[in-house]
Every structure is written in structure tokens, then in C-alpha cells.
Amino acid sequence: MAEVVEPNRILLLTLLSTLLVTSGIAHNTDGGNAEGVDDMAGSNVPKEVTYDGRSLKINGKRALLFSGSFHYPRRTTDVWPDLLRKSKEGGLNTIETYTFWNGHEPVQGQYDFEGRFDLVKFMQLVRQHKMYAVLRVGPFIQAEWNHGGLPYWLREVPNIVFCSDNEPFKYHMKRFVMMIVDKLKQAKLFAPQGGPIILSQIENEYKTIQLAYRERGDSYIRWAAKMALSLDVKVPWIMCKQTDAPDPIINTCNGRHCGDTFTGPNGLEYSEIHRLKDQRRIWHIRLLGSSRKWNYGIAHWCFFCFKYHGGTNYARTAASFLTTRYYDEAPLDEFGLIKEPKWGHLKDVHQAPRLCRRALFSGSHVFQKMGTDNEADVWEQHGTGICAAFLSNNNTKKPQILNFRGRDYDLPPRSITILPDCKTENFDWEMYKEVLPTERGAVNPEPRELFELTKDQTDYAWVASFGHGLHAYINGKYIGTAHGSKVEKDFVFQIPVNFKEGPNHIALLGYLVGLPDSGANMHRRYAGPRSITILGLNTGTLDITLNGWSYQVGLDGEKKKIYTEKGSEKVQWTKADVSEGLTWFRGYFDAPEGDNQLAVEMTGMSKGMVWINGQNIGRFWMSYVSPLKQPTQSGYLIPRSYLQPEKNLIVILEEEKGQLRAFQIDLNPRVELTCPNQKLIVNVEFASFGDPFGSCGNYILGNCTSPVSKQVAEKFCLRKPRCKIPLHNEEFKKNDACPERKKALAVQVKCSSES
């Protein structure tokens, strides 16, 4: 059943218990902004950005950057400002993003910088929010993005070899990079022009494939560096996961433990490199090297970088065997909602290194091994009182007591305690794991390869192919499906079938689930057939691989665009029933009230795509389950900007088996309350359905309130660990004190002291 729901739909969510937090990081021990240190982005307009081996300098001041990745095409433009605001409130001062070549130039010479691909607008918004930006031009990006960001048409350039010292590739790569840089220069978005961009990146994680190209890999990376420097952007260039980047390109590392082996940015001695461990696995701090993944990374030039907002792989932008949800553990989740406790914890974590900045930038570093599992990294200006210490417990299971400078510190397993003044202890974090809510065409002598056949314009082709997967039909009847995996693309589909006497028609729909996003020789990757045989005949095995196969690219419904209002009228729709094989479903719904994000829950369906008012929101694949026998993703984001007030068209393509018994839509707003640790709600302290105002813990009645507000809240919530109070319930309708007004519901409750 497909169900449109609104994740965490809350008008007023009351915090159900009081938490008093005291922490040393709340007291700025360095006496304010240190001279020669850039405190926060936005404190001054960046004009000059330099790098001296110890840190970046912005307008001559050393910069401590807290950067989170936010990929502009993975969200619609209407929510960009809110996500940037939340990122800044969470402690970031820098936004990092890739550029997306196959999004900006899907057809050679035809460019797209509109809507979700409006890079200039995105950078202008970063500037408006007084934040810095790191531009990862690539143009190969990997990023779990289709084809690693490289447009499909590159594969058809004669004699091309991707990401190598290959003239065709270098020609097109340089042309794209120059176009991006020129466009941003024209908009005055680089720091020397008063823009937010303080760093640029060329290539991406090339070290992982460099050896495959031997000397052509080495010469390519030198060429890429020289080409980038020639563009004269007047900000430093970096290379991610490149330990030997040509000077003056800044080399950085990438990964959970890359700091253990990384030799450091250009111009540094290895003796300066020591590691810091993650605290309660909420963050991971590294002294050298940036990290774009699910980790924190801190470079010696003080650069934090991690996935702050994952976003959505709309339409067909996800790489092979990846969900539409890019990263569901980010502090700002796919829907743009703040993910607690991570968002709040990280907000505090951002503050701690800021308090250490004077020592980090100007102090001498000493590393101390303190027993088997404990370490201390200390930066100190002797005789000044400027000092910062990072105490590490590397034991993954046992807490430790570490005596540092005459004082005992309790260190949780695999944790770091930050002492901004070498004596003040930070808050010992605890973490609560949140419960997360388918005619024949041209004939070819043998089966066709799918990448070349589909040209990245569709996932589907009627052809004998073992693509990423296939759906099989015998004499028009669906008989089954099979597929490979992200790790092992090859597979064998074998199933018993009943043939009729005389001619039999075999139709195989090969499908793709995205192009690869990384690795050497991407231009030589293929998805296609091996052999097609019939077993069990009286004459033995019959090989029909070379029988001559007709093929047809795409589906009939795709060509008619029946996922649009106009296209849907081109076919005859019947009452929905259980589907088996390729089936399209459509329905209509009105947009719910408010501006919260929406999702469609695909429980009961198998595999396919979803369109909202003609906009493809991505692939779903419920039948591809994890080792726990659960689908990786069941909810799929519907951007508010895709909706109209009434009669929104939703079209679902189901490839396998699925059932829409009734198109159930919950559009009613509600208040959701939850006690921590399964404690029970024992009292409703405040309730008002009307026009209340105030904040959590201090609500006040407005000019009108329903007299049954508290009674209704108690009915839904008392003696429960969590409850949902619908605003459109009968009691509120009967007792509406101000029917002509828009109303809100504010509720504050008390939780029991015991579970």
C-alpha cells in the first residue's frame, strides 16, 4: 500500500522533560577573539585567502572552519534557505558541495543551471547567510551519484579513457571546469571578489585509481593540478584523498582512520600528526585531513567537513544499487528536519574547538602517550596561560581514568575529552538512538549491452540482457525477476516455465539501477548479457543467445509520459487491483496544511519509480532487502515545491508485484508527544486548541481556546509513552471557540520518573 504521510508532522512539539546542562565549553576561556584569528564566517568579507602549511588565513587571520556538505541538486530550491539557516545555527560556518557535470551538461553542449542545478543561486544564498563555501569542482565526484557525475555522452567520445592522461578526456574535463569557474567568477563568488568561496577542489579521491593508470595516472594528476592553478581563482586548491598532490595543491585525506597513515598536508612533518578519537561515536575528530563522509575531519589547517544534510537522489541520479536517500544519519535528515540528539550535540562540539583556537594556531604541540590506551595532545604557549588539551581513550570497550596535570578525568570508551584551558572538562555526552519512523523493435543478431543502448535516458530496455537485473515474460505472462547487487553485479536467473506447442514468445526487460560512481576505467564498465539457454528439452540444452533479438529502449508509459496530467489521458485506466509485472498506478491527493516536508511510504510495493505532478522523485526498491530482511528505505521525500493546493497527481510504476488496496492519505495535522526512555505521560500541564502563544515551558492562552483542550489531550495521551492528538477530531469541531480563525494546538505534559 502506498501511503502519503508527513514525517514528524508537528505544529507544537513539547519537550517532555527538563534537562539542565552545564559544560565547560559554555565559558570562553580565551578572553574573546584572539588577535590574528578569524573567529567566525561573516565577521568580515573574505578578500584574501592563503595557506601557510599550518592553517588557512582569511584576510590575514588564521581560520578555523566548521564545514558540512550540502549538495544543492539533492534538495529543491525552496528549502535551500531553511537548510542553510539550520546548518549555521548548528555551528557550521562553511558549506561544502560538489558540482554535478551530468546534471549541468546532460547532453553535450546543452547546459542546465536552473532549478535544483542553479549553482550560482546556491552560492549567493551561502553568501547571504554569511558563511564560507568549499567548491569541489571535480568534475569526477563519486558521491554515490550516477556515473560519478560524468555525463553519459563522454562514453561515446572516440578513444576516451576517463580520469587519465588522455587527450579527449582532458579536453572535455578542462572545458567543463573552465565553464564552472567562469560562471562563478562572473557572479563574483570567489573570495577575492567578495564571494563566499574560499577553497576549490580539483579531481576527487584519485589516489584510489591512480595506480591502475600507472604513469598516465601520475602525469594526469600533475596536469590536473597545473590546469586548476592556471584558472587564477586566487583561492587555494585542494585534492581529496591525495597524499602526494603537486605543490601548491593542498593534499587531504578522507576516511574514518585516514589520519593514522596520512603524511600530512604539504609542508608538514609527520611528527606533528596524531589522532583524536570520536566521543560516543557521534563525531570523529582528526588532526590532518578533511573527510567528506559520515565522519568529522579536522585538518591541521583546521577544516571540519562531513555530511551535514544528506538530501535525496531525485529521478535517476542515484548510482548503482543505491537508494534515493543519500545519507540518513546526517544532523539534518533527508526531510530537512533536525535530527536529535546529534544536531544539538554537534552544535556544542563545534563550540569546543573554537575555544581552543588560540592554542591550536599559536601553541607548540606535544604528544603524550599515557598508558596502553590513553593519549594526550596538548597545544600550549608557555608562560601565557594559553593551552588546549585533547585526552583520548582508545579502548573500544572499557572506560578509563586518566590523570592529567594532577586531576583525574573519566574517559568513556573510544572517546575524546576536550579541555579548552587544559583543565576544564567538557560535558560527557550520552546518546539516545532515535526510533526511525513495468512491440518489438529493431533486431540485433545478439543481445545488446544496456549502458550503450539506454544512454542514461532510461533504466529500462526490452532486450535479452542481464543488466543490473531483469524481468522475464513468457507468452505475455510475467514469470519472475532476478538481479545482482552493488558488490556482485553478475547473477544467473533460472526458473521453471511451461512452453506451449509451437512458437513461444520470450520477452526480457533488462533494467539498470544507476551507472557506477567510482573506480578505474569507468568508461569500460558494462551491464549486459552472457547467454540465454533453455534447459530440459528432449534434445538437450538449447542456446538461443544468437537467435536474433529485437530490442526496444524504454517503456511505453515513459514514451507517452503517462506520469504527467496530459500524458495520463493517453491510456485507459481501470480500477486498481493486485499487480503482477509492469503496472502503472495513479491517484490524486490534496496538499496537507502547513509547510512541513512530506513522504510517500511504499510499504506493500516492490520496485519502480514515483512521480508527483510529473516530477520523478526517484526509484523505490522495497523487495531488495537487507540481511535483516527489511528494505533499506521505505519512505521517499515529496518536495513541497512539487505540490499544488489541490488535485496533485501521483503516478507509481510497479515492476514486480504490489497492491494498492486503497490509496490512504493522512493529511490531517497533529501534535505528537513522546516521553524519553519509554516513560509514561502522567499529567497534562497545559493544553490549548486556539491561538496560544509562547514557548515550551511557558505557554500562554490566547484570545480563544477550546474548553475541551485539556480533556482531549488527556484522552489521547495519559498513561502512554507517546501519543498523537489530531487537530481535526470531533471534540475540537464541536467546541471550536473561534471557527473563523486558523488554529494551533499547544500541549505541555509531564512524564513519570520511572519507565
N, C-alpha and C positions, 0 to 999 in steps of 0.2 A: 504494500500500500504506500502510495506517496502522500505525504502529509506536509503541508506548508506550516511551519512553526516559526516562532520568533525566539531565538536563543536568548536566555536570560532577560526576558522582556520584563522590565521593571520601571514603574513610574517613580516609586519611592521605596528604596530598599533600606530597611532599618538594620543597623548593626546590633546584633543581639547580645553582646556582652561588652563590657568595658575593659580596655587594655591600656594600662599605663606603662609606657616605655621610657626608660631612662638610658642614655648611652653617652659615652664619651665623645662620640662624633658630633653631638649637638653643640659642643663648645669649641669654637675656633681657637685653637691654641697658638696659631702662628701670628696673632696680632693683626689680622687683616691681610689685605693683598700684599704679597711680597713684591718688593721692587724688582723689576725686570721679569716678572712672571705674569702671563696673561691669565687672568682668573677664570673668565667665562666668555664664551662666544657672545657677541653682541655688545660687549663692553666697549669695543671700538671697531671701526670698519677695517677689515683686513686690507692692507695695501701691499705689504711686503711679506713674503713667506720664504724662509730659508731653513736650512738644516745643517747642523754642525757635528753630527755624529753622536751627540748626547740627546738632543731634542729638536723638535721643530721650534722655530721662532716666528711669531707673528708680530709684525711691526716692531721687531727687535726684542720682544718679550718671549720667554720660553712658554710653550703652550702645553697644557695638559688636556688632552682630548678624550671625550667620552662619546664614542661613535657607535651607532646602531644601524643595521641595514634596514632599508625600507625601499623596496623595488617598485617604482612608480607604475609599471603596467600590471602589477598584481593587485591593484585596487583602482576603483573608478575615481574620477577627479573630484566628485562631490565630497568625498570623505578625506581627501588629502589634508586639508587644513586641520581637521579634528585630530587626525593621527599624528601630525607634526606637533600639535599642541600637547597631546598626551605624552609624546616622546620627550619633549622638553620638560614637562612637569615631572617626568620620571628621572630627570637628571642628565639627559643627553645634551650635549652642546654641538654635536656633529652628526650629520646624516650621510650614510654611505649607500651608493647604488651603482649597479651595473648600467651599461647601455645595452640595448637589445637589437642587434643588427637585423635579424629576421623579422622583427616587428616593424622596424623603421624602413626596411627595404625588402618587403616580401617578394616583389617582382623586380628584377634588375632594372634600375633606373627609375622606378616608381617609389616615391617616398611617402611615409606616413608619420607625421608628427602631430596628429590630432588626438583628442580624447585621452585615453589611458597612455598614449605614446607621446604626449606633449611634454617632452623633456625640458624645454625652456620654461614652461609654466611651472613645472615641478620645482626647478631650481629657483625661480623667482619667489615661490612660496617659502622655500627654505630660507631665503634671504629675508623675507618679511617676518619670519619667526625669529630672526636674529640668531641663526645657527650657521655653523660651518658645513661644508659638503666635501665628500671624497668621491670623485668621479672615476669609476672603474670602466674605462673605455673598452678594454679587452682587445679586439672585439670578440674573441672567443671568451665565453664566460662560464661555461658548465652550468652551475646554478640550478641543477635539476630542471633546466629549461630546454624545450625541444631543440635538438641538434646543437646544444651548447650555444645557442644564439646565432649560429651561422646559417644564413638563408639557404634553402634547398637548391636554388639555381646555381650556387657555387659548384655543386657536384657535377654540373653539366659543362663547366668550363674546361676546354680541352687541356689535357696534360697537367691538371692541377693536383697538388699534394697539399692538404691542409696543414697549416701551422708548421711549415718547413721553409728552408731556404729555397723556395720555388717561385719563379718569377710571376706566373699567373696569380698565385695566392697573394704574394706580396703586393702586386699591383692593386688588386681589389681591396685588400686589407687597408693599405695606405689611403686609398681613395675614401673609404668609409670613415676612417679615423680623422682624416683632414676635414671631411664634411661636418662631423660632430663638433670638432674643435672650432671650426669657423663659425658654425651656427651659435655656439655658446659665446664666442668672442664678440660676435655682432650684437648679442644681447647683453654684453658687458657683465658676464657672470663669473669670470675668473677673479681671484682676489686682487691682483694689481689693478683691476678695473673697478674695484668696489663691490665685486660679487662675492658669493659665499664659497667658491671652490678653492680650497687651499692645497689639495693633493690630487694628482691624477695617476691612474694605473694603466700600464700597457701590458698586454698579454695577461694570462691568468693560470696559475698553477702549472706552468710549463715544465717544471723540473720533473714531473711525473711521467712525461712522454719524451723528454729531450734525448734520452739515451737511444730510443727507438730510431731516431733520425741520425744518430752518430754525428759526424762533423757538420752535416747540414742542420742539425739541431743547434749546435754551438754557434754556427755563423748566423743562423736565423735570429737567435736571441740578441746577438750583438747588433744585427741590423734593426731589429725592433726598437732597441734602446736608442740607437742613433736617430732613427726616424722620429721617435717621440720627442727627443730633445730638439730636433730641427723645427718643431711646430711653435716653439718660443711662447709657451703659455705662461712662463715666468712664475710657475709654482713647481715644487719638486715632483718628480715622477717616482712611483714605486712599482715593484714587481712582487706579486703574491706567491708564496711558496717557491722562492727562487733564491737559494743561498749564495749564488755567485752572480748576481745581477751586475752588469757592467757599470762601473762608476760613471757618473754620479747617481745612477738609479739606486734608490733605497731598496735593499732586499729585505723581505719579511718572511716569516714562517706562518704556517697555517695548520692547526690541528690541536687535539687535546693535549698532547705532551710534546709538541714540537720544540719547546724551549729546552728540553733535555739534550738535544743534539744540535740545535741551531747555533751556528757560529757567530751570530750577531749581525746587526746592521753594519753597513760599510764603515770602516774606520774604527771599530771597537775591538778590544781584546777579549778573548774568550773568558778570561778570568773574571770579567765583570758580570758574567751570566750565571744566574742562579734561579732556581724555580720557586714559585709560590703555589700553594695548593688551594683547592676550592673549599669553601666553607659550606658544609651541609649540602654539597653538590648543587648549590644554587648558582654559583658563579665559579669561574676558573680564572685566576689571575696569572699572567705570565710576564716576566721581565723582558722582553725582547721578542718582537714579532707580533704581527697582528693576526687575528683569527676571525674568519667570516662565518664560521659555523655556529653550533649551538653553545659555543664557549665564549668566555671573555678572553681577550688577549690584551696584554699591555706591552708596548714596545718600550725600549729604553728611551726612545723619543716620545714616550708617553702617549700611546694611542690605544684606546679601547675599541674593539669592534666585535659585534656579534649580531645575530638575528634578533632584532627588536620587534619587528612586525612581519609575520610570515606572508599573509595575503593568500591570493587564490590564483591558480593556473587556469585562467579562463579559456574557453573554447578548446583548442587542441595544442595549447602551449606547454603542457606537461611533457617531460621526457619519458623515455621508455618505462613502462610499468610503474608510474608514479601517480599519486592521487592529485586531485585538484587542490587539495590543501597543502600549501608549501611547507609550513612548519607550525605545528600545533602547540609547541611548548614555549612560544615567544611570550614576553611580558604583555604585549598587545596581541591578542589572539586573532584568528582569521577574520572574525567579525568586527575587529577593532575595539573589542571590549577589554578592559583592564583585567589581567589575569593575576589574581592574588593567590598566595602571598608574594609571588615572585616580583610583580611590579613594585610593590611597596618595599620589599627587601632590597631590591636593586637600587631603588631611589636612595636609600640610606647608604648602600655600598658606594654609590657614586660620590657621596659626600666624604667618605673616609680618605680616599687618596687625595682629594682636594686639600684636606687638612695637612697632608704630608708633603705638599708640593715644594715647599721651600727646601726641605731636606733632600727630596728626590732630585731637585735640579742643581743644588749647590753643595750638598754634603758629600763627604767621602764615603765610599761603600765598604763595609766589612761583612764577610760571610762567616758565620759561626756554626759549626756542627756541634750540636748539643745532645749527645747520646745517639742511640741507634736510629731513632725515628724523628728526632726533633732538630730543627734548624732555626736560625735567626738571621735575617737580612737587616742590616742596620745602615742607615744613611745619617751622617751627623756632621755638623760643623762644630768642631771642638772649640770650647770656650764661649759659645754663643747661646747655648740652650736650644739650638735648632737640631731636632733629632726626630727620626721616624723609624719604627721597627715593625717587621713583619715576622711573626712567630708561626712556624709551621709544624704540624703534626702529620707525618707521612704515613702513619699506621692507618690502614683502611678499616680496622675493626675496633681498636681499643682507644679510649680517651687517654690523654697524658697530662701530667702535671709538670710544667716547665718553670724552673726558677730562672728568672731573667732580671739581672741587676737587683738582686735582693728581694724580689717579690715573686710569689707563686701565681702562675696563670693556668687555668683549666682549659685545655685544648681538646675539643671534640675530635673524633676520628676523621682523618683526612681533611683537615681544616686549616685555616689561617686566621690568626688574630692580628688585627692592625692596631698599632699603638702610635697615634699621630704625634705624641710627645715623648715616646719611649717609656711611658708609664701608664697612660690612661687606657683602660681596657674597653674595647667596643662591645656592643650588645652581642650576646651569644644567641645566634639565630636558631629558631625552630621552624620547621616547615610542615605544613599540612597539605597532603596530596588531594587536590580537588577532585571530586567525583564528576567526571565529564559526561555532562548530558549526552529493427533489420533487411531477358531477351538476348539474349545472345548478342554479341557484338563482333568486333574484329576477331580473326582467327590467327593464332600463332602456333607454329609447329610444336612448341613445348611451353610449359608454364612460364609466366613472366615473373620477374623479381619485383617486389612491391614498392621499394623506395623509388625506383626509376619510373614505375608505372603510375603511381599516385602523385608524385612530385609534391608531396607535402600539402596537397589540396584537400585530401580526404583521408579518413582512416580505412576506407573500405574499397575492395575490388573483387568482383566476381571472377575468380581465376583459380586454377589449381595452384595453390601456394600455401606453404606452411609458415607464412609471415611471422607475426608475433603470436597469431592464433588463427583459428578458422572455425566457421560454422558449416556443417555439411547437410545437404539436402539430396534425397534420392526420389526421383519422380515427383518433385514438388513437395515432399514431406520432410520436415525438419527431423534429423536423426541424432544430432548431438553436436558438441563443441569440444575443442581442446586448445590449449595454449601453453606457451613456455613461461619463463619467469624472468625477472630482472637479471638474475645470476646466470641461469641456464636458458638461453633463448630457444635452443633446439627442443623438439618434442616429437613424439610419434602418436598419431591419432588412429586408433584401431577399434572398430565397433562392429558387432554383428548386424547384417542388413538382409532384407528379403528382396531379391530381384524378381521381376515378373518375366514371363516368357516373351522373347522378342527384344526390341530396343529398350534400353533403360537410360534415363537422363540423370547425370550426376552434376550437381551444382555445388561449388565450394566458394564460400565467401571468405577470402583472406582478409584479415584486419591487422592494423598497426595500433600500437598504443604509444605513439611518440617516437621521434628519432633519438638516437643516442646523444648524450650531452658531454661526453668526455672521452679521452683516450687517444692513442696514436692512430693515424690512418683512418680518421672518421669518414673520409670520402670513399673508402673501400668497404664500408660496412653495408651489409645487405640483409634483407629479410625476404626469404623466398623458398622455393620448392626443392625437394630432393627427388622423390619418386612417388608414384601413385600406383598401387597394385591391388588386385583383387585376389584374395586367398580362398581356398576351399572349393574351387571348381573341379569338376571331374578331370579336366585337362591339366590341372595343377595351377600354379600361380600365374596370373595374367598381369603383365606390366603394361599399364596404359599411359605411362608418363609422356610418351611421344605420339599419342594418338591424334594430336591436333586439338588445341583447346581454344575456345572463344573466350574473350575476356571483356569486361565492362567496368570502367572506373566509376566508383561512387554508386550511391543508391538512387532509386527513382524518386524517393521522397526528398533527397537532398537536391536533386536537379529541379524539382518543382518548387523547392523551398516551402514545403508544407509546414514548416515551423514558423512561418510568418502568417499574418492575418490574411493577406491576399493569396498566398500560396496554398493555405489550408483549404480554400474553397475549390481547389482544382481536383480534389479527390472526394470520394463518398465515405463519410464516417458512419460507423454503426455503434450500437450500444456496447460499451466496454465489457469484456469478459476476460477469462484467463487466457493469457497469450502463450504461444509456443512458437519460437522462432521470431523473425524480424517483425515487429509490430510497433506502430506509432500510436501514441495516446495524446489527446489534447483535452484541455479543460480551461475554465476561466475562474478567476477569483478577484475580489476587490482588495485593494491595498489596505492593510490594517492602519489603525491610528498611530500617531507618533512618528518618530524618526529613528527608532531602533532598527538594527540590522535583522534581516530575515534569512531563513534557510529552508530548503526542501529536504525532507527526510525520506530516503529512498528504501526504507525497510520493506521487504517483500518483493523487491525488484532484483534483477541480476546484473546486467551490463548494458551500457548505452550512453546516451547524451541527453541533456536537458536544455531547452530553450525557454527564455522568458521574453515575450513580446519580440521574438525574432533574434534575441541575443543569446548566444551559446554560453552557458555558464560552466561548461566543462564535462568531462567524462565521469560517469559513475561506474563502479565495478563491485557490486555487493557480493558476487559469487566467488571473488578472489579473496580467500580468507587467510588469516594468519595462522601460525601453529596453534593458537588458542581457539581456532575455529570461528573467529569473528572477522568481519570486514574491517579493513584499516580505516575506512571513513564511511560514514552513513549520512551525515548532514552536509549539504552543499549550499554555499552562500548565494543569496539573491541580492545584488546591489540595489539599494533604494532608487538609484538613478535610472534603473531599468523599468521602473514601475510607473503606472498612471493611476489616478484615483480609483477608477472602476474598470471592470472587464479586462483584466490582464490575462493574456494568452500564455498558457504553459503547455509545451509540447515535449513529450518524452519518447525517445527512441529506445525500445527494449529489444535487445538482440537475442536473448535466450528465452527465459521463462519469467513471467512476472504477472502480478494480479493487482488491478485497481478495483477492489470491491466497491468502494465509494471514495470519491475524492474528498477527503476530510480536511478541512481547513480550520485551524484555530486562530481566529483573527481578533479575539477579544483581549483587551489589555487586562493585566492582573498584577497584583503585588505578590512577590514571592519572598518568603521569610525562611531562614534556616538557622538553627542553633548549631554551634560548633560541637564537634565530638558526640553527635547524636544525643545531646541534652534535650530536655523537653521544654516547650513553652508553657510556663506556669501562670503568666499574668499578661493581660493586655493593658499597658500603662497609658497609651494614648491611641485614639483612632478617630479619624475624621474623613468622611466622604463629602467633599465640597470644595472649598477653596482655602485649605490650610496653608500656612507658610512657616518658615523656619528651617531648621536643620536637625539632623539626627541628634536626639537627646534634648532638643529644645524646640519642639513643635508647638505652634500656637493655633488656636481656632481662628478661622477667617470670618467673613461676613455671613456665611451659611455653612451648615453642616447637617448631614442626615442624622436624625435622632437615634437611628439603629446602627450607627457606625461601629460602636464597640461591641454590640451584640453580635453583629455579623462576623467581625474579626474573631471573637471568641468561638463562635460556631465552627469556623474553618480551622482554627489554629490551636486551641487549648489542648494540652497533653500530647502534642505532636512534635517531633524534632524538626519538621519542615511543613510548610503549608503554602497554598496558593489561594488568594482571595480574588475572584473575578469581579471586575468593576460592573459588568453587565449582569448582575444577578437580580432576581425578582424583588428581594427585600429592598435593595437600593432604589429600584424603579418605583416601588410603592411609596417609598418615603424620601422622595427627592425634594430637598429643601429649596433648590434653585434650578428648575428644569431648563431654563433658558440659557444657562451658562455651561461652559466646559468645566469638568470636574476632575479632581485628582483624589487619590486615596493615600493618606499618610497613616502609618501604623508603627507603633513602637512597643516592643514586648520585652518581657524578662524571661531569661532562661533559667532552668533549675541548676543547682550547683552539682548535681550528680546525674550521670547518664541513665 
